[in-house]
Amino acid sequence: MAYVIGQPCVDVMDRACVDECPVDCIYEGARSLYIHPDECVDCGACEPVCPVEAIYYEDDLPNDLRPYLADNEAFFVQALPGRDAPLGSPGGAAKLGAVDADAPLVASLPPQGGEKPDNPR
């Protein structure tokens, strides 16, 4: 995996990164966005546009966000509550649309407070 979306995105999901991604590899879960580890081309376009600074290159993840590396991958490779089978590699987030499920760590978090950035979908 190259880029990872961490806790600051939970319950915010601004989507500026989705608009910037040239390969459509940022998928929408119920409470967070997830970068597909095999579809990402490591361009880094998503990182600077994230208004809540939730996106990091894997090697640059702060220690407190390291668990999100496995959680982002789990979103694609595990069957999750609300989804009977692993998502796998659908080949693009736009054609799939939002998924009403989240990876285990994100799903276990209490609602995250704070203002949501003004970025209509």
Salt bridges, closest charged atoms under 4 A:
ASP11 OD2 - ARG31 NH2 2.74
GLU28 OE1 - ARG15 NH1 2.66
GLU28 OE2 - ARG121 NH1 2.60
